[in-house]
Amino acid sequence: MSKKASSPAKTKTRIPIINFDRCQPATCGHACIKYCPLNKKGGKVVYPDKVTKKARINSKKCIACGICVNRCPTHAITMVGLPIESSEQPIHQYGENSFRLYGLPFVVKGKVVGLIGANGIGKTTVLNILAGKLIPNGGFYDKKDLTLEFALSKINLSVHKAYFRSLLQKRIKISFKEQVLTKFAQADVLVKELLQQKDELGNVNTLIEDLSLQNILNKNINQLSGGERQRVAIALALNKEADVYLIDEPGNFLDIKQRLNLTRLFHKLAENNKAVLVVEHDIAILDYLSDQIQALWGTPNAFGVVSGVKSVKNGINAYLTGHLKEENITFRTKGITFLRVVKERKWTTTPVYVRFTTLWKKFDKFKLKVSPGEVHKGETLVILGENGIGKTTFVKMLAGILKPDRGSADVRATISYKPQFITRSFTGTVQEFITNYSKRFTGEQVLKQTFYQPLGIEHLFDKELPSLSGGELQRVFVAACLSKRADLYLIDEPAAFLDVEERIKIARIIRNAASIYNASVIAIEHDLQLADILGDRVMLFMGEPGVKGFTLGPMGKQEGMNQFLKELDITFRRDTETGRARINKKDSKLDREQRESGEFFFEKN
């Protein structure tokens, strides 16, 4: 039986949340326990865990006075407002002072449902529950040996009851493409062998072609790059006989062309009356691939609430503005909006930081030709192109990591470089890593205000770098790169692992850094919404992935984006409410009009 204390309580408006990574009882002397006013009166509201000695707070008895929050030297405790009915039962809760999830999204036959939300808000928890990998506890977090029978009898699953009854009776089959691909890292098997072993639909050859896997079939799984592993994982998920397909962040490591290709594959499943639920942070792609949207809102690592079903446009816009009209809920003080014009600037009179002649670089099976170009002081140049076409090779030549076979790059600037593949190989804390990387004191006020606080990494300073999640690691690497004083910042794929808000924030932080330092930025990016925010000018990498690459530009953003979208065979429009970029549906009236006028990237300014 579960402990009585763990029964779903009539939760107070403000709930105590403890970050157990920050809680350090060995050094803080349990200040929260000592200074709790109810503890002083003989109560047991804040108490140490019997095993870990870390703080626990009785949510029922806590009066949310905030004294423990202010007294905690490691800032491990927060009081979070819960803007739902206090008696509402969570679908799942990890512990008394831990994350709780309210509601579940719908999975609908014949539809691709998009799920949007911040990191730490419960998206992966939702998918694990729907996949049957995590049994929802309904707030009975102390109960052991949970079963679906228990969930069906004790949790108010409402309209989802039929889904879980089908799961229990094994009347529906689930295919789940997980977010984390580490299970492939140690696999000692060839790609073609794994695909053939898991070929439940007899569709393996078609998927190999659709996902461009021909060139890696004879590679061992543990030798694949991140993008290659992602495509193999997607192929395995789509080739499974299932009724419901749950796809967690398929766009990670993939280029824009590959992401666009996924929309066709997901809709093909929906056309065959399958239910598809996709979590994706690239909002232009999420908009394009979804038939309907549900948003997850709340406070990261504290609680998450699943919204009702929305149309694609209204759902994404509601998430960005922070106002759910039907629910009458506002969860942002300021909405997220985007510039509605394409700003162009003349750079001819601006000093040149980088000038390169025609650059040639040849590897065993790949050759790259970079046309001559310049990068000016104060500009941000965005590099666009498919994976395996030479973008990182070019940036490494500018950084001096690789030498061109022919040609030269005259870099008249000090450089700070954020690589594409970020690793956990550094032994030490986050603070030590940033100091070592940037050669600057992390306590400088300008660094705190400009980078560390906006990126939300100050609380990570004492953590060991290898213990960070993918999103945390990405933000730390970007912070370290921008903390270093330089004239030229080379930033390779800054958005990987980041959620929608973090992507937008990091783009604006990068531009702000360029302005503060009066420096130049060259950034490689696959998220076209982010490229739109970041770039002053654009450089395109074209060719055949893994075989040959060549460049066009640098050129103005309007011209460059227009040419790139024409190559991708899509057109963009601005959303009238938020200013975000939206991909027009193929052969829609607006799509045809923009193609006829030759304006694939919005309208001319």
Helices and strands as residue ranges (DSSP letters): G 4-6, E 14-18, H 25-28, H 31-35, H 37-40, E 46-48, E 55-57, H 67-71, E 77-81, E 92-93, E 100-102, E 112-117, H 123-130, H 148-154, G 158-160, H 161-168, E 174-177, G 182-184, H 191-197, H 204-210, G 214-216, G 221-223, H 226-238, E 244-248, H 256-271, E 275-279, H 283-289, E 292-299, E 303-306, H 312-321, E 323-324, E 329-330, E 352-356, E 359-362, E 367-370, E 373-376, E 380-385, H 391-399, E 409-411, E 415-418, H 430-438, H 445-447, I 448-452, H 453-455, G 458-460, G 465-467, H 470-483, E 488-492, H 500-517, E 520-524, H 528-534, E 537-544, E 548-556, H 557-568, E 572-574, E 581-583, H 589-597
